[in-house]
């Protein structure tokens, strides 16, 4: 696996893992929610420096300005929605 999203998840995991007990997320459900939150955050905004951005734009035939406006905004909305869902689940599970 490669790409900026993968690097974001791996970096966040190495930073967050030692903090889980202090955040009261050291249970099985807490670790699961932390993993889901990192996944949601890793897709926050897909931009021109992301290799998957170019896969989407080239295969769909979208020009650069439309892709920046539409695809980057869509990934932001997906990320915020995923974060809200993870937060909602945390209110139920924790």
FIKOLZA-1660 file (N, C-alpha, C; in steps of 0.1 Angstrom, whole numbers, plus 5000, padded with zeros to 4 digits):
% residues 94
   i   px   py   pz ch aa at
   1 5008 4988 5000  A  X  N
   1 5000 5000 5000  A  X CA
   1 5009 5012 5000  A  X  C
   2 5004 5022 4993  A  X  N
   2 5012 5035 4992  A  X CA
   2 5002 5046 4991  A  X  C
   3 5007 5058 4993  A  X  N
   3 4999 5070 4992  A  X CA
   3 4998 5078 5004  A  X  C
   4 4994 5090 5003  A  X  N
   4 4994 5099 5014  A  X CA
   4 4984 5095 5025  A  X  C
   5 4973 5089 5021  A  X  N
   5 4963 5084 5031  A  X CA
   5 4969 5073 5040  A  X  C
   6 4976 5064 5034  A  X  N
   6 4983 5053 5041  A  X CA
   6 4993 5059 5050  A  X  C
   7 5001 5068 5046  A  X  N
   7 5011 5075 5054  A  X CA
   7 5004 5082 5066  A  X  C
   8 4993 5088 5063  A  X  N
   8 4986 5095 5074  A  X CA
   8 4981 5086 5085  A  X  C
   9 4976 5074 5081  A  X  N
   9 4971 5065 5090  A  X CA
   9 4982 5059 5098  A  X  C
  10 4993 5055 5092  A  X  N
  10 5005 5049 5099  A  X CA
  10 5011 5059 5109  A  X  C
  11 5012 5072 5104  A  X  N
  11 5018 5082 5113  A  X CA
  11 5009 5085 5125  A  X  C
  12 4996 5086 5122  A  X  N
  12 4986 5088 5133  A  X CA
  12 4986 5077 5143  A  X  C
  13 4987 5065 5138  A  X  N
  13 4987 5053 5147  A  X CA
  13 4999 5053 5156  A  X  C
  14 5010 5056 5151  A  X  N
  14 5022 5056 5159  A  X CA
  14 5022 5067 5170  A  X  C
  15 5015 5078 5167  A  X  N
  15 5014 5089 5176  A  X CA
  15 5003 5086 5187  A  X  C
  16 4992 5081 5182  A  X  N
  16 4980 5080 5191  A  X CA
  16 4981 5067 5200  A  X  C
  17 4987 5057 5195  A  X  N
  17 4987 5044 5203  A  X CA
  17 4992 5046 5217  A  X  C
  18 5003 5053 5220  A  X  N
  18 5007 5055 5234  A  X CA
  18 4998 5064 5242  A  X  C
  19 4990 5071 5235  A  X  N
  19 4980 5080 5242  A  X CA
  19 4967 5074 5246  A  X  C
  20 4964 5062 5240  A  X  N
  20 4951 5056 5242  A  X CA
  20 4947 5055 5257  A  X  C
  21 4956 5050 5266  A  X  N
  21 4952 5049 5280  A  X CA
  21 4948 5063 5286  A  X  C
  22 4956 5073 5283  A  X  N
  22 4953 5086 5288  A  X CA
  22 4940 5092 5283  A  X  C
  23 4936 5087 5271  A  X  N
  23 4923 5092 5265  A  X CA
  23 4912 5083 5268  A  X  C
  24 4914 5073 5277  A  X  N
  24 4904 5063 5281  A  X CA
  24 4899 5055 5269  A  X  C
  25 4908 5052 5260  A  X  N
  25 4904 5044 5248  A  X CA
  25 4912 5032 5247  A  X  C
  26 4917 5026 5259  A  X  N
  26 4925 5015 5259  A  X CA
  26 4917 5002 5259  A  X  C
  27 4904 5003 5259  A  X  N
  27 4896 4990 5258  A  X CA
  27 4895 4986 5243  A  X  C
  28 4889 4974 5241  A  X  N
  28 4888 4969 5227  A  X CA
  28 4880 4979 5218  A  X  C
  29 4869 4983 5224  A  X  N
  29 4860 4993 5217  A  X CA
  29 4867 5006 5214  A  X  C
  30 4875 5010 5224  A  X  N
  30 4882 5023 5223  A  X CA
  30 4892 5023 5212  A  X  C
  31 4900 5011 5211  A  X  N
  31 4909 5010 5200  A  X CA
  31 4903 5009 5187  A  X  C
  32 4891 5003 5186  A  X  N
  32 4884 5002 5174  A  X CA
  32 4879 5016 5169  A  X  C
  33 4874 5024 5179  A  X  N
  33 4869 5037 5175  A  X CA
  33 4881 5046 5171  A  X  C
  34 4892 5045 5178  A  X  N
  34 4904 5052 5174  A  X CA
  34 4909 5049 5160  A  X  C
  35 4908 5036 5157  A  X  N
  35 4912 5032 5143  A  X CA
  35 4902 5038 5133  A  X  C
  36 4889 5037 5136  A  X  N
  36 4879 5043 5126  A  X CA
  36 4881 5058 5125  A  X  C
  37 4884 5065 5136  A  X  N
  37 4886 5079 5135  A  X CA
  37 4899 5082 5127  A  X  C
  38 4909 5074 5128  A  X  N
  38 4921 5077 5120  A  X CA
  38 4918 5074 5105  A  X  C
  39 4910 5064 5102  A  X  N
  39 4906 5062 5088  A  X CA
  39 4898 5073 5083  A  X  C
  40 4889 5078 5091  A  X  N
  40 4880 5090 5086  A  X CA
  40 4889 5102 5084  A  X  C
  41 4898 5104 5093  A  X  N
  41 4907 5116 5091  A  X CA
  41 4917 5115 5080  A  X  C
  42 4920 5103 5076  A  X  N
  42 4930 5101 5065  A  X CA
  42 4924 5104 5052  A  X  C
  43 4911 5104 5050  A  X  N
  43 4905 5107 5037  A  X CA
  43 4900 5122 5037  A  X  C
  44 4905 5130 5046  A  X  N
  44 4899 5143 5048  A  X CA
  44 4898 5151 5035  A  X  C
  45 4909 5153 5028  A  X  N
  45 4908 5161 5016  A  X CA
  45 4918 5154 5006  A  X  C
  46 4913 5149 4995  A  X  N
  46 4922 5143 4985  A  X CA
  46 4925 5154 4976  A  X  C
  47 4938 5157 4974  A  X  N
  47 4942 5168 4966  A  X CA
  47 4953 5163 4956  A  X  C
  48 4958 5172 4948  A  X  N
  48 4967 5169 4937  A  X CA
  48 4980 5161 4941  A  X  C
  49 4983 5161 4954  A  X  N
  49 4995 5154 4958  A  X CA
  49 4992 5139 4962  A  X  C
  50 4979 5135 4961  A  X  N
  50 4975 5122 4964  A  X CA
  50 4974 5114 4951  A  X  C
  51 4980 5102 4951  A  X  N
  51 4980 5094 4938  A  X CA
  51 4966 5090 4934  A  X  C
  52 4958 5087 4944  A  X  N
  52 4944 5082 4941  A  X CA
  52 4936 5094 4934  A  X  C
  53 4939 5106 4938  A  X  N
  53 4933 5118 4931  A  X CA
  53 4935 5117 4916  A  X  C
  54 4947 5114 4912  A  X  N
  54 4950 5113 4898  A  X CA
  54 4944 5101 4891  A  X  C
  55 4942 5090 4898  A  X  N
  55 4935 5079 4893  A  X CA
  55 4921 5082 4890  A  X  C
  56 4914 5089 4900  A  X  N
  56 4900 5093 4898  A  X CA
  56 4899 5103 4887  A  X  C
  57 4907 5113 4886  A  X  N
  57 4906 5123 4876  A  X CA
  57 4909 5118 4862  A  X  C
  58 4919 5110 4861  A  X  N
  58 4922 5105 4847  A  X CA
  58 4912 5095 4842  A  X  C
  59 4908 5086 4850  A  X  N
  59 4898 5075 4846  A  X CA
  59 4884 5081 4844  A  X  C
  60 4881 5092 4851  A  X  N
  60 4867 5097 4849  A  X CA
  60 4867 5108 4839  A  X  C
  61 4879 5113 4834  A  X  N
  61 4879 5123 4824  A  X CA
  61 4876 5137 4829  A  X  C
  62 4877 5139 4842  A  X  N
  62 4874 5153 4848  A  X CA
  62 4886 5161 4846  A  X  C
  63 4884 5174 4842  A  X  N
  63 4896 5183 4841  A  X CA
  63 4900 5187 4855  A  X  C
  64 4912 5193 4856  A  X  N
  64 4918 5196 4869  A  X CA
  64 4910 5205 4878  A  X  C
  65 4905 5216 4872  A  X  N
  65 4897 5226 4880  A  X CA
  65 4884 5220 4886  A  X  C
  66 4877 5212 4878  A  X  N
  66 4865 5205 4882  A  X CA
  66 4868 5195 4893  A  X  C
  67 4879 5188 4891  A  X  N
  67 4883 5177 4901  A  X CA
  67 4886 5184 4914  A  X  C
  68 4894 5195 4914  A  X  N
  68 4897 5202 4926  A  X CA
  68 4884 5206 4934  A  X  C
  69 4875 5211 4926  A  X  N
  69 4863 5216 4932  A  X CA
  69 4853 5205 4936  A  X  C
  70 4851 5195 4928  A  X  N
  70 4841 5185 4931  A  X CA
  70 4847 5173 4939  A  X  C
  71 4858 5167 4935  A  X  N
  71 4863 5155 4942  A  X CA
  71 4869 5159 4955  A  X  C
  72 4877 5170 4956  A  X  N
  72 4882 5173 4969  A  X CA
  72 4871 5177 4979  A  X  C
  73 4861 5184 4975  A  X  N
  73 4850 5187 4983  A  X CA
  73 4843 5174 4988  A  X  C
  74 4841 5165 4979  A  X  N
  74 4834 5153 4982  A  X CA
  74 4842 5145 4992  A  X  C
  75 4855 5144 4991  A  X  N
  75 4863 5137 5001  A  X CA
  75 4862 5144 5015  A  X  C
  76 4861 5157 5015  A  X  N
  76 4860 5164 5028  A  X CA
  76 4846 5161 5034  A  X  C
  77 4836 5161 5026  A  X  N
  77 4822 5157 5031  A  X CA
  77 4822 5143 5036  A  X  C
  78 4828 5133 5029  A  X  N
  78 4829 5119 5033  A  X CA
  78 4836 5118 5047  A  X  C
  79 4847 5126 5048  A  X  N
  79 4855 5125 5060  A  X CA
  79 4847 5130 5072  A  X  C
  80 4841 5142 5070  A  X  N
  80 4833 5148 5081  A  X CA
  80 4821 5139 5085  A  X  C
  81 4815 5133 5075  A  X  N
  81 4804 5124 5078  A  X CA
  81 4809 5112 5086  A  X  C
  82 4820 5106 5081  A  X  N
  82 4826 5094 5088  A  X CA
  82 4829 5098 5103  A  X  C
  83 4835 5110 5105  A  X  N
  83 4839 5114 5118  A  X CA
  83 4827 5116 5127  A  X  C
  84 4816 5121 5121  A  X  N
  84 4803 5123 5129  A  X CA
  84 4798 5109 5133  A  X  C
  85 4798 5100 5124  A  X  N
  85 4793 5086 5126  A  X CA
  85 4801 5080 5137  A  X  C
  86 4815 5081 5136  A  X  N
  86 4823 5075 5147  A  X CA
  86 4820 5082 5160  A  X  C
  87 4818 5095 5160  A  X  N
  87 4815 5102 5173  A  X CA
  87 4802 5096 5178  A  X  C
  88 4792 5095 5170  A  X  N
  88 4779 5089 5174  A  X CA
  88 4780 5075 5180  A  X  C
  89 4788 5067 5173  A  X  N
  89 4790 5054 5178  A  X CA
  89 4797 5054 5192  A  X  C
  90 4806 5063 5193  A  X  N
  90 4814 5064 5206  A  X CA
  90 4804 5068 5218  A  X  C
  91 4794 5076 5215  A  X  N
  91 4784 5079 5225  A  X CA
  91 4776 5067 5230  A  X  C
  92 4775 5058 5221  A  X  N
  92 4767 5046 5224  A  X CA
  92 4776 5035 5231  A  X  C
  93 4788 5033 5225  A  X  N
  93 4796 5022 5229  A  X CA
  93 4804 5025 5241  A  X  C
  94 4809 5037 5243  A  X  N
  94 4818 5040 5254  A  X CA
  94 4810 5044 5266  A  X  C
% end
